[in-house]
Structures are given as structure tokens and as C-alpha cells.
Amino acid sequence: MLLLPEDQHWNNEPWFPEHHLADEEGLLMVGGDLTTDWLLLAYNSGIFPWYNEGQPILWWTPDPRMVVKPSDVHVSKSMRKVLRDNHYTVTYNKNFLEVILACKRIKRNGQDGTWITNDIIDAYLRLHELGHAISVEVWHDEKLVGGLYGIDLKEKGIFCGESMFTTMSNASKVGFITLSRKLEKENYHLIDCQMYTDHLASLGAAEIPRDLFLEYLQ
């Protein structure tokens, strides 16, 4: 893990150390910036920022990596019924700001506070305006009840999921499954889920070695 000096001038070209220099938890580097150039280099290199308010920027490359192929997303019998009943409407990029703000505000078990800081929101809004970050909105009776956002590496056929939220039962799952079907039709190779959670595992995601994940990015 590399700690960059505070007096480093960030108008220089962004760069990251080799992945094998990350610590056991996957922390690769401390410092850097959240400019578009830094973030695009990071995601195209299999690296992502994750830190809390008051901390310096922390860059991660976990090993193993949690991923799922769009065709492997698990749809349970009960979820198939939810999708058939068609109580939800799914849209794309209709309200990116509200999705990321909802992800910031949602209470999560085992988490104090949020890693979605104001600086993160500003940085990902810039990426969205440039077409690199997308949102999925799930609506019920014209109210936003679920969704997710992430980085779209179109040329590599990889969607890097960042966060999701739900305020109604199964709404985020509807968004994730609907997105996965869209990505499958567009011949995407992977959805990057970054780190293990039981919720992602229930949707079919599994851990693979970091080196294998990096091969998908070549």
C-alpha cells in the first residue's frame, strides 16, 4: 500500500501502483484526487475509491473480487413473480442525482455513516454528465423507490456497480435484474460488485481471483 505525500501536485498525470502492492484487505493507495482522469484510470485498471468522511481518498483492489456475469444473475421464483406482476417501472439515467443521494441517505445494517461524501457525489455527477456513470431508477406510482448507479466501461463490456438502495420490498432487486438483462443483450461480460455481501451473493455474484478479474479489463 502506497501513501502519497500531501504536497503532491495533482495536476500531474494520475497513476496507481501495481496491484500486488495492495495490502491483505485490498487497500492499494492513499491520496490522489477524484478528478475525471483519476477515476477513469482507476476503473479501467480495476481500482475504486472507498473512504469515509474525514479520511484521505483510499483506493482499493480487493482479492478476491466479487463479480457476476449478466447471464448468471439469479432470479428466484418469487422474484420472477414480482417481475411478472409489473408493479414497478424501471428507467435509466432519468434522475442520477436522486439515486446517488438516496444511496447516501439509506440506513445500512452494520454501517455507521456513509462513504458517499459530497466530494464523491460531485465527482460522479461529472462522470454522469460525460456519459461514464449511469443510474437505474425503480418507480412505483411515480415515486422513486429503488435504484442503483455505477460506472459503465462500454468498451470493455463491464459495468462497475457502486451502490443501490430500496425503500420498498424487492425494488433494488428489480433494478439490478432488469439492468443485468439489458447488459446481457448488449453482450457485456461482467458486472463488477467489488466486495462480498450476502445480498449480492443471493443475486448470483461470486468471488473470483483478482488476476482473473484484471484479465477482463485487458
C-alpha positions in Angstrom: 0.0 0.0 0.0 1.4 3.4 -1.0 0.9 6.7 0.9 1.3 9.7 -1.3 2.7 12.9 0.2 0.3 15.7 0.9 2.2 18.2 -1.1 2.0 16.2 -4.3 0.7 18.4 -7.1 -2.4 16.7 -8.6 -2.2 18.5 -11.9 0.2 15.7 -12.9 -1.0 12.6 -14.7 -2.9 10.2 -12.5 -1.2 6.9 -11.8 -1.5 3.9 -9.5 1.0 1.3 -8.1 0.9 -2.3 -9.3 -2.0 -4.4 -7.8 0.3 -6.8 -6.0 1.4 -3.9 -3.7 -2.1 -3.8 -2.1 -2.4 -4.9 1.5 -4.3 -8.0 2.5 -7.6 -6.1 2.6 -7.1 -4.7 -0.9 -6.0 -1.2 0.0 -3.7 -0.1 -2.7 -3.0 3.6 -2.2 -3.9 6.6 0.0 -4.1 10.0 -1.6 -4.7 11.2 -5.2 -7.7 13.0 -6.5 -11.3 12.5 -7.6 -11.0 14.2 -11.0 -12.4 12.5 -14.0 -9.0 11.5 -15.2 -8.1 9.8 -11.9 -11.5 8.0 -11.7 -11.5 6.7 -15.3 -8.0 5.4 -14.9 -8.9 3.8 -11.7 -12.0 1.9 -13.0 -10.3 0.9 -16.2 -7.5 -0.5 -14.1 -9.8 -2.4 -11.7 -9.4 0.1 -8.8 -12.1 2.1 -7.0 -12.2 4.7 -4.2 -13.9 3.9 -0.9 -13.4 6.0 2.2 -15.3 7.8 4.9 -15.8 11.5 5.6 -12.7 13.0 7.1 -10.4 10.3 5.7 -8.0 10.8 2.7 -9.0 9.1 -0.5 -8.5 5.4 -0.2 -8.1 3.3 -3.4 -8.9 -0.4 -3.4 -8.2 -3.5 -5.5 -9.6 -6.4 -3.4 -8.5 -10.0 -3.9 -10.8 -11.9 -4.5 -13.2 -9.7 -6.5 -17.0 -10.1 -6.3 -18.5 -10.3 -9.8 -21.4 -11.8 -11.7 -21.9 -12.4 -15.4 -25.2 -10.8 -16.6 -26.4 -14.2 -17.7 -25.7 -15.6 -14.3 -27.8 -13.2 -12.3 -30.1 -15.4 -10.1 -33.8 -14.7 -10.3 -35.7 -16.6 -7.7 -39.2 -18.0 -8.2 -40.6 -15.2 -6.0 -38.7 -12.5 -8.0 -40.0 -13.9 -11.2 -43.5 -13.4 -9.9 -42.6 -9.8 -8.8 -41.3 -9.1 -12.3 -44.3 -10.6 -14.0 -46.7 -8.6 -11.8 -45.1 -5.5 -13.2 -45.8 -3.2 -10.2 -42.5 -1.3 -10.8 -41.3 0.8 -13.7 -37.6 0.8 -14.5 -35.8 3.8 -16.2 -32.2 4.7 -17.0 -30.5 8.0 -16.3 -33.7 9.8 -15.5 -32.5 11.1 -12.2 -28.9 10.2 -11.4 -28.7 12.8 -8.6 -31.7 11.5 -6.7 -30.4 7.9 -6.9 -26.9 8.7 -5.6 -28.5 10.9 -2.8 -30.8 8.1 -1.9 -27.9 5.7 -1.7 -26.1 8.1 0.6 -29.1 8.5 2.9 -30.2 4.9 3.2 -29.5 3.2 6.6 -27.5 0.0 6.2 -27.0 -2.7 8.8 -23.5 -2.7 10.3 -22.6 0.7 8.8 -22.1 3.9 10.6 -22.4 6.9 8.3 -21.7 6.7 4.6 -18.8 6.6 2.2 -20.8 8.6 -0.4 -19.4 12.0 0.6 -20.2 15.3 -1.1 -16.9 15.1 -2.9 -17.9 11.6 -4.2 -21.3 12.9 -5.3 -19.7 15.9 -7.2 -17.2 13.6 -8.9 -19.7 11.0 -10.0 -22.1 13.7 -11.3 -19.2 14.9 -13.5 -18.8 11.3 -14.7 -22.5 11.0 -15.4 -22.6 14.2 -17.4 -19.8 12.8 -19.6 -21.7 9.5 -20.0 -19.4 7.4 -17.9 -21.7 6.9 -14.9 -25.2 5.7 -15.2 -28.2 5.3 -12.9 -31.1 2.8 -12.8 -34.3 4.1 -11.3 -37.2 1.9 -10.0 -40.5 3.7 -9.7 -43.8 2.8 -8.0 -46.8 5.1 -8.5 -44.4 7.7 -9.9 -42.3 7.6 -6.7 -38.6 6.7 -6.7 -38.5 3.6 -4.5 -35.2 1.9 -5.5 -32.2 2.1 -7.8 -28.5 1.8 -8.3 -25.7 3.6 -10.0 -22.2 2.7 -11.3 -19.5 3.2 -13.9 -20.1 2.0 -17.5 -17.0 0.7 -19.1 -18.7 0.2 -22.5 -15.5 -0.6 -24.5 -14.6 -3.4 -22.0 -18.1 -4.7 -21.6 -18.1 -4.2 -17.8 -20.5 -2.4 -15.6 -19.0 -1.4 -12.2 -21.7 -1.3 -9.7 -21.2 1.3 -6.9 -24.3 1.4 -4.7 -28.0 0.5 -4.6 -30.9 1.4 -2.4 -34.5 0.4 -1.8 -37.4 1.8 0.1 -39.9 -0.9 -1.0 -39.5 -4.6 -0.9 -37.5 -6.0 -3.8 -37.2 -2.7 -5.6 -33.4 -2.7 -5.8 -33.5 -6.3 -7.0 -35.9 -5.4 -9.8 -33.5 -2.7 -10.9 -30.5 -5.0 -10.7 -32.1 -7.9 -12.6 -33.6 -5.6 -15.2 -30.1 -4.0 -15.8 -28.5 -7.4 -16.0 -30.9 -8.5 -18.7 -30.1 -5.3 -20.6 -26.4 -5.8 -20.3 -26.7 -9.4 -21.4 -28.5 -8.3 -24.6 -25.6 -5.8 -25.2 -23.0 -8.6 -24.8 -21.4 -7.3 -21.6 -19.0 -9.7 -19.9 -19.3 -8.8 -16.2 -21.0 -6.8 -13.5 -18.3 -5.8 -11.0 -19.7 -5.9 -7.5 -16.4 -5.2 -5.8 -16.7 -6.9 -2.4 -18.7 -9.8 -1.0 -22.1 -9.2 0.6 -24.8 -11.8 1.3 -27.3 -9.7 -0.7 -25.0 -9.8 -3.8 -24.4 -13.5 -3.4 -28.2 -14.1 -3.3 -28.3 -12.5 -6.7 -25.7 -14.8 -8.2 -22.5 -12.9 -7.6 -19.4 -14.8 -6.6 -15.7 -14.1 -5.8 -13.0 -14.7 -8.4 -9.2 -14.1 -8.1 -8.2 -10.5 -8.8 -5.8 -11.6 -11.6 -8.7 -13.2 -13.4 -10.8 -10.1 -13.0 -8.0 -7.9 -14.4 -7.9 -10.1 -17.5 -11.4 -9.0 -18.3 -10.1 -5.4 -18.3 -7.4 -6.0 -20.8 
